[in-house]
Amino acid sequence: MGSVSGSASQIAQTSSCLQCSSDDSGCDEGTVAPTNCPTPNDSCYSLTLSGGFILERGCLGTLSDEEQARCVDPTDRSCTVCSEPGYNRARWPACHQCSKSSNSKCAFHPNRIAFCRNYMEDDRCYAQVVGDDVIRGCQSDLPENEDPCKRNKYCITCSDGDACNGADQDVLKTVTRCVQCKEGDFRCIDGTTTNSECDEREDRCYIKMWREGELDRGCVKKLNQEEQQRCNDESDRSCYSCSGRQCNNHRWLRCFHCAPGQNATCAEEQTNAILSYYCGSFDLGDRCYSKLVNFEVTRGCASDLGVNVDPCKGVDTCVSCSSDGCNSISEAYIKYAGEVKRGSIIQNIQKTI
């Protein structure tokens, strides 16, 4: 019985690769159609030339021995090799690569776009301000692929397209700014403390009420994980967080709080500042209220009654107001306010008759 010489793996196979350079349309994007290599069983390559300004794709066998050695060296990422037909079409990232110290245009009008020297599928471009310098490049070209923005808030990384790291110097130096203070600072209460930069480039500002009734303002990412979760939870109104420069400068309302059975002087005009304290929930449109129902006076914050609750709805003998401690009025004044309100209603009815 006859035998077949050689195994299936030794049979010559025609190889096809993308064979082009950046001068050819569609080469950088990898959309060029693959063509057959001169030699069978070849591999495909992609490599950068001329300092990253040219990308070349082709059949490995067409390169010099020195270039082939470079491409098959696993430690040399300036060239990639694949054995599957036409697989050398992967996008090779390109970024702005420059420094302000050597090219003044790098700060605001970067114009030096080049392919990254080292190929990495999930590479990112970066731009950072370091002292007086602006540096732009590829993360893969940094030692051990280090994070360029680690411990540098004047820095961005991106991977949403070639040369995405073109943000100008002013943008790089724009960091979230919040009012950062504790109640010991008297300006913290009304939010007039000067805003300052957060430690993180992208952050949210917060106003938070501690259980002890003390107010705190700052940057969310400075809080521990549990507190961050509270502040980012819109349903938890013991902390208010927001996005935007100094957006946490709103005043957290203080009102007098009392109810029948809790305070024998609740019906009287409130002059004891101890009974005026922060509302338990934050609401930008919060109001204090004093109302008389069934001959009993109650005082408090509208926000503590629920979301968008009008404490005076359906009650004539009720007064609401929006400044700190404004619900200090006596029972007699609440009654008077009710009479005025009823009188206005009667006048309006008479006008319609």
Secondary structure, DSSP 4 states (H G I P E B T S, - for coil): ----SS-GGGS----EE--EETTSTTTTTT-SPPEE-SSSS--EEEEEEGGGTEEEEEEGGGS-HHHHHHHH-TT-TTEEEE-STT-TT----EEE-EETTT-GGGTT----EEE-SS--TT--EEEEEETTEEEEEEGGGSGGG--TTTT-SSEEEE-SSTT-----HHHHT---EEE-EETTSHHHHHT-SPEEE-SSSS--EEEEE-TTS-EEEEEGGGS-HHHHHHHH-TT-TTEEEE-STTTT-PPPPEEE-B-TTT-TTTTSPP--GGGEEE-SS--TT--EEEEEETTEEEEEEGGGG-TT--TTTT-SSEEEE-STT-----HHHHHHHHHHHHHHHHHHHHHH-
